[in-house]
Amino acid sequence: MTTVAATFAAPRQILIGAGAVRQLPALLGKFGLSRPLVVSDPVMVATGLIARCLDPLAAAGIAAGVFSDTVSDPTDTVVEAGVGMMSRGSYDCLIGFGGGSPIDTAKAMAILAGAADGTQAKMRDFKAPAAADHGAVPVLAIPTTAGTGSECTRFTVITDTERDEKMLIAGLGALPLAAIVDYELTFTVPARTTADTGIDSLTHALEAYVSKRANPFSDAFALSAMALIGTHLRTAYREPRNAAAREGMMLGATQAGLAFSNASVALVHGMSRPIGAHFHVPHGLSNAMLLPALTRYSLPGAEARYAEAARRIGFAATNEADGAAAAKLVAGLEALNRELAVPTPAAFGIREADWQAKLALMAEQALASGSPANNPRVPEAAEIVALYRAVWTGDAVNL
């Protein structure tokens, strides 16, 4: 009797490099697709960046529909509106163009449109641990930020507006058929977004590497991603048109996406989603707020792995002992937050009374997501509450 030690899922094709978006018509042709619906957002339309996607299609004689009503932290109501537009057209694929929100929305649209019970289905029907393995049409992803890795993952995160809950939805139905990773699309990304999405991608790589579900394939991508992000994040933040830094960050984000798509994320993401749902903190920023404190808490569960992460990111020397290197990881993450001007929850504008009132619910929702179970050190609800409190005060917590 044999058992499967690991599985690895990835898009069938990923085009990588400067100007790669111009190959979109040829990519569609390879898969016999010709009637795309582009899923984007108002910013892509207002800035004109969406033309980088639409112009090559028009030049190739491909008429594309556009659904540009996606929002930050995608909601089930927006997904339903998108499915409504799908039903009024004869689209054979969806193209997610933009940051993680449009790509996640496109994935959710495909999944909801493919539901067996049609119009009666709700996005919450696909909430993890349910397996969302079917989509009505294939999704192609073109990221314009270096962060979420959504272009190559089997996950999407959608907010249930009735329950005020960010839902993790996982399955092969969320895995893009193909992706285009063109770092030139990130040249105009603002510094705040560069920082937040960059730390998001670093968190993906780090959590994939220390996850209880890590495997040799995910490890390889996670380690490479940490090295790339550690080398290039600060430069991309300070010098937005630095091509080498933007390319390094884009490659790192995609590699981190491949890593966590196959090893899963852990405690940081589990605790981050409720912050986004209740206080509307951008996902990468809420990860950044949590990352140093939660890494300190988790160190005893996988000291050697955290130490290696510190070496790869560049916080510790290659010959430093595990204990010293692991300690430098926490210090390095704290310093990175300061350099990238990551605000505390209070500085972001959250009221202390509101934060305290949500602690028990946020802890419950974090545990329900399943992500904390992948952590090297698995907390109980009371420990999660204590960690949320420590993040608010900035004090170290001994648990």
C-alpha positions as a LaTeX table, in Angstrom:
\begin{tabular}{lrrr}
\hline
Residue & $x$ (\AA) & $y$ (\AA) & $z$ (\AA) \\
\hline
Met1 & 0.00 & 0.00 & 0.00 \\
Thr2 & 1.35 & 3.39 & $-0.98$ \\
Thr3 & 0.40 & 6.82 & 0.31 \\
Val4 & 0.69 & 10.19 & $-1.38$ \\
Ala5 & 3.43 & 12.16 & 0.37 \\
Ala6 & 2.60 & 15.45 & $-1.33$ \\
Thr7 & 0.65 & 16.95 & $-4.19$ \\
Phe8 & 1.49 & 20.07 & $-6.18$ \\
Ala9 & $-0.98$ & 22.09 & $-8.24$ \\
Ala10 & $-0.10$ & 24.99 & $-10.52$ \\
Pro11 & $-1.47$ & 26.80 & $-13.61$ \\
Arg12 & $-0.90$ & 24.97 & $-16.87$ \\
Gln13 & 1.16 & 27.86 & $-18.22$ \\
Ile14 & 2.73 & 30.98 & $-16.74$ \\
Leu15 & 4.18 & 33.67 & $-19.02$ \\
Ile16 & 6.86 & 35.68 & $-17.21$ \\
Gly17 & 8.70 & 38.83 & $-18.20$ \\
Ala18 & 8.57 & 42.45 & $-19.31$ \\
Gly19 & 5.80 & 43.02 & $-21.83$ \\
Ala20 & 4.40 & 39.52 & $-21.40$ \\
Val21 & 0.85 & 40.92 & $-21.26$ \\
Arg22 & 1.07 & 41.54 & $-25.00$ \\
Gln23 & 1.02 & 37.76 & $-25.46$ \\
Leu24 & $-2.50$ & 37.49 & $-24.02$ \\
Pro25 & $-4.23$ & 36.84 & $-27.38$ \\
Ala26 & $-1.78$ & 34.06 & $-28.22$ \\
Leu27 & $-2.28$ & 32.55 & $-24.78$ \\
Leu28 & $-6.04$ & 32.49 & $-25.24$ \\
Gly29 & $-5.54$ & 30.89 & $-28.64$ \\
Lys30 & $-3.48$ & 28.06 & $-27.17$ \\
Phe31 & $-6.45$ & 27.02 & $-25.09$ \\
Gly32 & $-9.08$ & 27.61 & $-27.77$ \\
Leu33 & $-10.60$ & 30.59 & $-25.95$ \\
Ser34 & $-11.96$ & 33.64 & $-27.76$ \\
Arg35 & $-14.76$ & 35.28 & $-25.73$ \\
Pro36 & $-13.22$ & 36.65 & $-22.51$ \\
Leu37 & $-14.83$ & 38.67 & $-19.76$ \\
Val38 & $-12.19$ & 40.85 & $-18.11$ \\
Val39 & $-12.74$ & 41.21 & $-14.36$ \\
Ser40 & $-11.05$ & 44.34 & $-13.03$ \\
Asp41 & $-11.72$ & 47.32 & $-10.77$ \\
Pro42 & $-12.48$ & 51.06 & $-11.04$ \\
Val43 & $-8.84$ & 52.03 & $-10.39$ \\
Met44 & $-7.61$ & 50.03 & $-13.38$ \\
Val45 & $-10.24$ & 51.77 & $-15.53$ \\
Ala46 & $-9.67$ & 55.28 & $-14.15$ \\
Thr47 & $-5.89$ & 55.09 & $-14.54$ \\
Gly48 & $-6.13$ & 53.58 & $-17.99$ \\
Leu49 & $-4.00$ & 50.60 & $-17.00$ \\
Ile50 & $-6.73$ & 48.25 & $-18.13$ \\
Ala51 & $-5.79$ & 49.22 & $-21.70$ \\
Arg52 & $-2.65$ & 47.12 & $-21.26$ \\
Cys53 & $-5.01$ & 44.14 & $-21.19$ \\
Leu54 & $-7.72$ & 45.27 & $-23.60$ \\
Asp55 & $-5.57$ & 46.76 & $-26.38$ \\
Pro56 & $-3.78$ & 43.52 & $-27.35$ \\
Leu57 & $-7.15$ & 41.76 & $-27.44$ \\
Ala58 & $-8.67$ & 44.43 & $-29.66$ \\
Ala59 & $-5.65$ & 44.36 & $-31.98$ \\
Ala60 & $-6.16$ & 40.61 & $-32.37$ \\
Gly61 & $-9.85$ & 41.06 & $-33.17$ \\
Ile62 & $-11.01$ & 39.63 & $-29.82$ \\
Ala63 & $-14.06$ & 41.40 & $-28.36$ \\
Ala64 & $-13.89$ & 41.36 & $-24.58$ \\
Gly65 & $-16.52$ & 42.24 & $-22.04$ \\
Val66 & $-15.49$ & 44.17 & $-18.92$ \\
Phe67 & $-16.79$ & 43.78 & $-15.36$ \\
Ser68 & $-15.03$ & 46.49 & $-13.39$ \\
Asp69 & $-17.15$ & 46.67 & $-10.24$ \\
Thr70 & $-14.84$ & 44.65 & $-8.01$ \\
Val71 & $-13.97$ & 46.08 & $-4.61$ \\
Ser72 & $-11.11$ & 45.78 & $-2.17$ \\
Asp73 & $-11.80$ & 42.76 & 0.04 \\
Pro74 & $-14.18$ & 41.14 & $-2.50$ \\
Thr75 & $-17.73$ & 40.52 & $-1.32$ \\
Asp76 & $-20.29$ & 37.87 & $-2.13$ \\
Thr77 & $-22.66$ & 40.54 & $-3.48$ \\
Val78 & $-20.09$ & 41.74 & $-6.02$ \\
Val79 & $-19.41$ & 38.15 & $-7.06$ \\
Glu80 & $-23.15$ & 37.63 & $-7.59$ \\
Ala81 & $-23.30$ & 40.77 & $-9.74$ \\
Gly82 & $-20.41$ & 39.45 & $-11.80$ \\
Val83 & $-22.14$ & 36.10 & $-12.29$ \\
Gly84 & $-25.18$ & 38.03 & $-13.46$ \\
Met85 & $-23.09$ & 39.66 & $-16.16$ \\
Met86 & $-21.66$ & 36.27 & $-17.12$ \\
Ser87 & $-25.17$ & 34.91 & $-17.56$ \\
Arg88 & $-26.03$ & 37.71 & $-19.97$ \\
Gly89 & $-23.08$ & 36.97 & $-22.26$ \\
Ser90 & $-21.56$ & 33.97 & $-23.96$ \\
Tyr91 & $-18.15$ & 34.19 & $-22.33$ \\
Asp92 & $-15.85$ & 31.20 & $-22.45$ \\
Cys93 & $-13.30$ & 32.44 & $-19.89$ \\
Leu94 & $-12.62$ & 35.08 & $-17.26$ \\
Ile95 & $-9.49$ & 37.23 & $-17.13$ \\
Gly96 & $-8.68$ & 38.62 & $-13.69$ \\
Phe97 & $-6.71$ & 41.83 & $-14.27$ \\
Gly98 & $-5.50$ & 43.88 & $-11.32$ \\
Gly99 & $-4.49$ & 43.18 & $-7.75$ \\
Gly100 & $-5.60$ & 40.24 & $-5.70$ \\
Ser101 & $-9.19$ & 41.51 & $-5.43$ \\
Pro102 & $-10.11$ & 41.31 & $-9.14$ \\
Ile103 & $-8.35$ & 37.96 & $-9.49$ \\
Asp104 & $-10.08$ & 36.57 & $-6.40$ \\
Thr105 & $-13.40$ & 37.92 & $-7.69$ \\
Ala106 & $-12.92$ & 36.23 & $-11.06$ \\
Lys107 & $-12.16$ & 32.92 & $-9.33$ \\
Ala108 & $-15.25$ & 33.19 & $-7.13$ \\
Met109 & $-17.42$ & 34.10 & $-10.13$ \\
Ala110 & $-16.29$ & 30.96 & $-11.95$ \\
Ile111 & $-16.99$ & 28.81 & $-8.89$ \\
Leu112 & $-20.41$ & 30.30 & $-8.14$ \\
Ala113 & $-21.47$ & 30.18 & $-11.81$ \\
Gly114 & $-20.54$ & 26.50 & $-11.87$ \\
Ala115 & $-22.64$ & 25.58 & $-8.85$ \\
Ala116 & $-24.90$ & 22.57 & $-9.40$ \\
Asp117 & $-27.95$ & 24.33 & $-7.91$ \\
Gly118 & $-27.54$ & 27.42 & $-10.08$ \\
Thr119 & $-29.06$ & 30.65 & $-8.85$ \\
Gln120 & $-29.83$ & 29.26 & $-5.39$ \\
Ala121 & $-26.15$ & 28.84 & $-4.50$ \\
Lys122 & $-24.30$ & 31.25 & $-2.22$ \\
Met123 & $-20.57$ & 31.81 & $-1.83$ \\
Arg124 & $-20.78$ & 30.57 & 1.75 \\
Asp125 & $-21.70$ & 27.14 & 0.34 \\
Phe126 & $-18.06$ & 26.88 & $-0.80$ \\
Lys127 & $-16.42$ & 28.07 & 2.42 \\
Ala128 & $-13.55$ & 25.87 & 3.63 \\
Pro129 & $-13.46$ & 23.01 & 4.46 \\
Ala130 & $-15.77$ & 22.50 & 1.47 \\
Ala131 & $-13.85$ & 21.65 & $-1.73$ \\
Ala132 & $-14.50$ & 24.17 & $-4.51$ \\
Asp133 & $-13.10$ & 22.03 & $-7.29$ \\
His134 & $-15.33$ & 23.09 & $-10.19$ \\
Gly135 & $-15.59$ & 26.34 & $-12.12$ \\
Ala136 & $-18.01$ & 27.15 & $-14.92$ \\
Val137 & $-15.25$ & 28.59 & $-17.13$ \\
Pro138 & $-11.46$ & 28.79 & $-16.88$ \\
Val139 & $-9.78$ & 31.77 & $-15.27$ \\
Leu140 & $-6.64$ & 33.50 & $-16.53$ \\
Ala141 & $-4.86$ & 35.83 & $-14.12$ \\
Ile142 & $-2.79$ & 38.94 & $-14.79$ \\
Pro143 & $-1.57$ & 40.55 & $-11.54$ \\
Thr144 & $-0.67$ & 44.23 & $-11.39$ \\
Thr145 & 0.77 & 44.05 & $-7.87$ \\
Ala146 & 3.54 & 41.89 & $-6.44$ \\
Gly147 & 1.90 & 40.39 & $-3.42$ \\
Thr148 & $-1.11$ & 38.12 & $-3.30$ \\
Gly149 & 0.19 & 35.34 & $-5.55$ \\
Ser150 & $-3.45$ & 34.76 & $-6.47$ \\
Glu151 & $-2.41$ & 34.23 & $-10.08$ \\
Cys152 & $-1.18$ & 30.74 & $-9.20$ \\
Thr153 & $-3.13$ & 29.63 & $-6.12$ \\
Arg154 & $-6.12$ & 27.40 & $-5.53$ \\
Phe155 & $-7.61$ & 29.86 & $-3.05$ \\
Thr156 & $-9.88$ & 32.87 & $-3.06$ \\
Val157 & $-11.06$ & 34.94 & $-0.09$ \\
Ile158 & $-14.56$ & 36.44 & $-0.20$ \\
Thr159 & $-16.42$ & 38.42 & 2.46 \\
Asp160 & $-19.86$ & 37.19 & 3.49 \\
Thr161 & $-21.67$ & 40.51 & 3.82 \\
Glu162 & $-24.50$ & 39.12 & 5.94 \\
Arg163 & $-22.17$ & 37.58 & 8.51 \\
Asp164 & $-19.32$ & 40.08 & 8.22 \\
Glu165 & $-16.85$ & 37.24 & 7.73 \\
Lys166 & $-13.95$ & 36.74 & 5.36 \\
Met167 & $-14.33$ & 33.24 & 3.94 \\
Leu168 & $-11.46$ & 31.12 & 2.67 \\
Ile169 & $-12.57$ & 29.20 & $-0.40$ \\
Ala170 & $-10.22$ & 26.50 & $-1.63$ \\
Gly171 & $-10.20$ & 24.05 & $-4.50$ \\
Leu172 & $-9.11$ & 23.43 & $-8.05$ \\
Gly173 & $-11.99$ & 25.60 & $-9.26$ \\
Ala174 & $-9.99$ & 28.57 & $-7.93$ \\
Leu175 & $-6.76$ & 27.59 & $-9.67$ \\
Pro176 & $-6.16$ & 29.72 & $-12.79$ \\
Leu177 & $-5.69$ & 27.90 & $-16.06$ \\
Ala178 & $-2.85$ & 30.26 & $-16.92$ \\
Ala179 & $-1.19$ & 33.43 & $-15.70$ \\
Ile180 & 0.81 & 36.32 & $-17.09$ \\
Val181 & 3.43 & 37.78 & $-14.73$ \\
Asp182 & 4.59 & 41.08 & $-16.23$ \\
Tyr183 & 6.52 & 43.25 & $-13.75$ \\
Glu184 & 6.13 & 46.35 & $-15.93$ \\
Leu185 & 2.51 & 46.48 & $-14.79$ \\
Thr186 & 3.71 & 47.32 & $-11.26$ \\
Phe187 & 5.73 & 50.47 & $-12.05$ \\
Thr188 & 2.91 & 52.80 & $-11.00$ \\
Val189 & 1.89 & 50.94 & $-7.84$ \\
Pro190 & 1.92 & 53.41 & $-4.87$ \\
Ala191 & 4.50 & 52.99 & $-2.12$ \\
Arg192 & 1.90 & 51.98 & 0.49 \\
Thr193 & 0.53 & 49.25 & $-1.75$ \\
Thr194 & 4.04 & 48.11 & $-2.66$ \\
Ala195 & 4.84 & 47.73 & 1.04 \\
Asp196 & 1.61 & 45.99 & 1.99 \\
Thr197 & 1.57 & 43.53 & $-0.90$ \\
Gly198 & 5.29 & 42.92 & $-0.46$ \\
Ile199 & 4.91 & 41.93 & 3.19 \\
Asp200 & 1.89 & 39.85 & 2.18 \\
Ser201 & 4.07 & 37.87 & $-0.22$ \\
Leu202 & 6.80 & 37.53 & 2.41 \\
Thr203 & 4.20 & 36.19 & 4.84 \\
His204 & 3.03 & 33.69 & 2.22 \\
Ala205 & 6.54 & 32.36 & 1.77 \\
Leu206 & 7.35 & 32.25 & 5.48 \\
Glu207 & 4.10 & 30.57 & 6.49 \\
Ala208 & 4.36 & 28.04 & 3.66 \\
Tyr209 & 7.87 & 27.16 & 4.83 \\
Val210 & 6.92 & 26.60 & 8.48 \\
Ser211 & 3.48 & 25.10 & 7.76 \\
Lys212 & 2.79 & 21.58 & 8.98 \\
Arg213 & 1.73 & 20.86 & 5.39 \\
Ala214 & 5.03 & 21.94 & 3.83 \\
Asn215 & 6.65 & 19.59 & 1.32 \\
Pro216 & 9.91 & 19.58 & $-0.66$ \\
Phe217 & 8.33 & 21.28 & $-3.68$ \\
Ser218 & 6.72 & 24.09 & $-1.69$ \\
Asp219 & 9.92 & 24.50 & 0.34 \\
Ala220 & 11.94 & 25.21 & $-2.80$ \\
Phe221 & 9.59 & 27.98 & $-3.91$ \\
Ala222 & 9.24 & 29.41 & $-0.39$ \\
Leu223 & 13.00 & 29.66 & 0.14 \\
Ser224 & 13.58 & 31.26 & $-3.26$ \\
Ala225 & 10.72 & 33.71 & $-2.67$ \\
Met226 & 12.08 & 34.80 & 0.71 \\
Ala227 & 15.48 & 35.49 & $-0.81$ \\
Leu228 & 14.00 & 37.54 & $-3.66$ \\
Ile229 & 11.68 & 39.54 & $-1.43$ \\
Gly230 & 14.34 & 40.14 & 1.20 \\
Thr231 & 16.65 & 41.48 & $-1.51$ \\
His232 & 14.20 & 43.67 & $-3.42$ \\
Leu233 & 11.29 & 44.86 & $-1.22$ \\
Arg234 & 12.95 & 47.92 & 0.28 \\
Thr235 & 14.26 & 49.08 & $-3.10$ \\
Ala236 & 10.88 & 48.63 & $-4.80$ \\
Tyr237 & 9.33 & 50.68 & $-1.98$ \\
Arg238 & 11.85 & 53.52 & $-2.33$ \\
Glu239 & 12.37 & 53.39 & $-6.10$ \\
Pro240 & 9.08 & 52.43 & $-7.77$ \\
Arg241 & 10.50 & 52.37 & $-11.31$ \\
Asn242 & 13.54 & 50.26 & $-10.45$ \\
Ala243 & 13.09 & 47.45 & $-12.97$ \\
Ala244 & 15.33 & 44.94 & $-11.22$ \\
Ala245 & 13.52 & 45.42 & $-7.91$ \\
Arg246 & 10.08 & 45.25 & $-9.48$ \\
Glu247 & 11.01 & 42.11 & $-11.40$ \\
Gly248 & 12.44 & 40.48 & $-8.28$ \\
Met249 & 9.32 & 41.27 & $-6.28$ \\
Met250 & 7.01 & 39.96 & $-9.00$ \\
Leu251 & 8.93 & 36.69 & $-9.25$ \\
Gly252 & 9.05 & 36.39 & $-5.47$ \\
Ala253 & 5.32 & 36.96 & $-5.13$ \\
Thr254 & 4.52 & 34.30 & $-7.72$ \\
Gln255 & 6.90 & 31.80 & $-6.15$ \\
Ala256 & 5.41 & 32.52 & $-2.72$ \\
Gly257 & 1.97 & 31.95 & $-4.23$ \\
Leu258 & 3.00 & 28.57 & $-5.58$ \\
Ala259 & 4.45 & 27.72 & $-2.18$ \\
Phe260 & 1.45 & 28.54 & $-0.03$ \\
Ser261 & $-1.06$ & 27.23 & $-2.55$ \\
Asn262 & 0.45 & 23.82 & $-1.96$ \\
Ala263 & 1.52 & 24.06 & 1.70 \\
Ser264 & $-1.19$ & 26.43 & 2.98 \\
Val265 & $-0.80$ & 29.45 & 5.21 \\
Ala266 & $-0.91$ & 29.41 & 8.98 \\
Leu267 & $-1.64$ & 31.53 & 12.06 \\
Val268 & $-0.89$ & 34.99 & 10.61 \\
His269 & $-3.42$ & 34.59 & 7.83 \\
Gly270 & $-5.95$ & 32.97 & 10.14 \\
Met271 & $-5.82$ & 35.99 & 12.46 \\
Ser272 & $-5.50$ & 38.52 & 9.65 \\
Arg273 & $-8.77$ & 37.77 & 7.83 \\
Pro274 & $-11.05$ & 38.79 & 10.73 \\
Ile275 & $-9.19$ & 42.10 & 11.07 \\
Gly276 & $-9.88$ & 42.80 & 7.42 \\
Ala277 & $-13.52$ & 41.79 & 7.69 \\
His278 & $-14.35$ & 43.82 & 10.81 \\
Phe279 & $-12.07$ & 46.85 & 10.42 \\
His280 & $-11.51$ & 46.98 & 6.64 \\
Val281 & $-7.74$ & 46.85 & 6.94 \\
Pro282 & $-6.12$ & 45.87 & 3.60 \\
His283 & $-5.07$ & 42.24 & 3.72 \\
Gly284 & $-1.33$ & 42.73 & 3.34 \\
Leu285 & $-1.34$ & 45.48 & 5.93 \\
Ser286 & $-3.17$ & 43.37 & 8.51 \\
Asn287 & $-0.61$ & 40.61 & 7.91 \\
Ala288 & 2.18 & 43.11 & 8.51 \\
Met289 & 0.60 & 44.30 & 11.77 \\
Leu290 & 0.55 & 40.71 & 13.05 \\
Leu291 & 3.71 & 39.21 & 11.60 \\
Pro292 & 6.40 & 40.09 & 14.19 \\
Ala293 & 4.35 & 39.22 & 17.29 \\
Leu294 & 2.95 & 35.99 & 15.86 \\
Thr295 & 6.37 & 34.91 & 14.61 \\
Arg296 & 7.78 & 35.44 & 18.11 \\
Tyr297 & 4.97 & 33.28 & 19.52 \\
Ser298 & 5.55 & 30.54 & 16.93 \\
Leu299 & 9.37 & 30.28 & 17.14 \\
Pro300 & 9.49 & 27.38 & 19.64 \\
Gly301 & 7.50 & 25.19 & 17.27 \\
Ala302 & 10.00 & 25.31 & 14.38 \\
Glu303 & 13.15 & 27.15 & 15.45 \\
Ala304 & 15.36 & 25.61 & 12.76 \\
Arg305 & 12.95 & 26.59 & 9.98 \\
Tyr306 & 12.49 & 30.12 & 11.26 \\
Ala307 & 16.26 & 30.41 & 11.52 \\
Glu308 & 16.69 & 29.36 & 7.90 \\
Ala309 & 14.04 & 31.87 & 6.90 \\
Ala310 & 16.02 & 34.61 & 8.66 \\
Arg311 & 19.13 & 33.63 & 6.71 \\
Arg312 & 17.33 & 33.58 & 3.36 \\
Ile313 & 15.62 & 36.94 & 3.91 \\
Gly314 & 18.96 & 38.44 & 4.92 \\
Phe315 & 18.27 & 39.11 & 8.59 \\
Ala316 & 20.92 & 36.63 & 9.78 \\
Ala317 & 24.28 & 35.41 & 8.49 \\
Thr318 & 24.45 & 32.03 & 6.82 \\
Asn319 & 26.66 & 30.62 & 9.58 \\
Glu320 & 24.65 & 31.87 & 12.57 \\
Ala321 & 23.30 & 29.31 & 15.02 \\
Asp322 & 19.58 & 28.60 & 14.91 \\
Gly323 & 18.71 & 30.31 & 18.18 \\
Ala324 & 20.45 & 33.55 & 17.29 \\
Ala325 & 19.16 & 33.51 & 13.71 \\
Ala326 & 15.55 & 32.89 & 14.79 \\
Ala327 & 15.72 & 35.80 & 17.24 \\
Lys328 & 17.05 & 38.02 & 14.45 \\
Leu329 & 14.03 & 37.06 & 12.33 \\
Val330 & 11.66 & 38.73 & 14.80 \\
Ala331 & 13.91 & 41.76 & 15.14 \\
Gly332 & 14.25 & 41.98 & 11.37 \\
Leu333 & 10.49 & 41.86 & 10.83 \\
Glu334 & 10.00 & 44.62 & 13.40 \\
Ala335 & 12.63 & 46.76 & 11.67 \\
Leu336 & 11.06 & 46.09 & 8.27 \\
Asn337 & 7.68 & 47.28 & 9.54 \\
Arg338 & 9.28 & 50.50 & 10.78 \\
Glu339 & 11.09 & 51.09 & 7.50 \\
Leu340 & 7.92 & 50.50 & 5.49 \\
Ala341 & 5.83 & 52.69 & 7.82 \\
Val342 & 3.42 & 49.93 & 8.80 \\
Pro343 & 0.89 & 51.49 & 11.21 \\
Thr344 & $-0.35$ & 49.91 & 14.41 \\
Pro345 & $-4.08$ & 49.12 & 14.57 \\
Ala346 & $-4.56$ & 52.33 & 16.59 \\
Ala347 & $-2.56$ & 54.42 & 14.12 \\
Phe348 & $-4.66$ & 52.94 & 11.30 \\
Gly349 & $-7.71$ & 54.44 & 12.99 \\
Ile350 & $-9.26$ & 51.52 & 14.84 \\
Arg351 & $-10.81$ & 52.46 & 18.20 \\
Glu352 & $-9.54$ & 50.45 & 21.16 \\
Ala353 & $-13.05$ & 49.76 & 22.44 \\
Asp354 & $-14.05$ & 48.36 & 19.03 \\
Trp355 & $-10.91$ & 46.19 & 18.89 \\
Gln356 & $-11.48$ & 44.80 & 22.37 \\
Ala357 & $-15.15$ & 44.11 & 21.66 \\
Lys358 & $-14.31$ & 41.93 & 18.66 \\
Leu359 & $-11.52$ & 39.85 & 20.21 \\
Ala360 & $-13.52$ & 36.73 & 21.06 \\
Leu361 & $-15.35$ & 36.73 & 17.72 \\
Met362 & $-12.13$ & 37.29 & 15.77 \\
Ala363 & $-10.46$ & 34.41 & 17.63 \\
Glu364 & $-13.42$ & 32.16 & 16.85 \\
Gln365 & $-13.32$ & 33.10 & 13.17 \\
Ala366 & $-9.54$ & 32.66 & 12.99 \\
Leu367 & $-9.77$ & 29.12 & 14.35 \\
Ala368 & $-12.74$ & 28.28 & 12.10 \\
Ser369 & $-10.69$ & 29.15 & 9.02 \\
Gly370 & $-8.43$ & 26.15 & 9.68 \\
Ser371 & $-5.23$ & 28.10 & 8.98 \\
Pro372 & $-3.98$ & 28.19 & 12.62 \\
Ala373 & $-3.95$ & 24.38 & 12.63 \\
Asn374 & $-1.09$ & 24.50 & 10.10 \\
Asn375 & 1.05 & 26.62 & 12.42 \\
Pro376 & 4.15 & 25.10 & 14.06 \\
Arg377 & 2.62 & 26.08 & 17.40 \\
Val378 & $-1.17$ & 25.79 & 17.43 \\
Pro379 & $-2.94$ & 28.21 & 19.79 \\
Glu380 & $-6.24$ & 27.87 & 21.60 \\
Ala381 & $-8.86$ & 30.62 & 21.45 \\
Ala382 & $-7.63$ & 32.28 & 24.66 \\
Glu383 & $-4.09$ & 32.46 & 23.28 \\
Ile384 & $-5.34$ & 34.06 & 20.07 \\
Val385 & $-7.19$ & 36.67 & 22.12 \\
Ala386 & $-3.98$ & 37.34 & 24.07 \\
Leu387 & $-2.05$ & 37.71 & 20.81 \\
Tyr388 & $-4.59$ & 40.19 & 19.44 \\
Arg389 & $-4.22$ & 42.18 & 22.67 \\
Ala390 & $-0.43$ & 42.11 & 22.37 \\
Val391 & $-0.62$ & 43.39 & 18.80 \\
Trp392 & $-2.72$ & 46.30 & 20.04 \\
Thr393 & $-0.41$ & 47.23 & 22.92 \\
Gly394 & 2.86 & 46.38 & 21.19 \\
Asp395 & 3.94 & 44.40 & 24.24 \\
Ala396 & 5.62 & 41.00 & 24.03 \\
Val397 & 3.36 & 38.17 & 25.16 \\
Asn398 & 4.63 & 35.07 & 26.92 \\
Leu399 & 2.32 & 32.12 & 26.27 \\
\hline
\end{tabular}
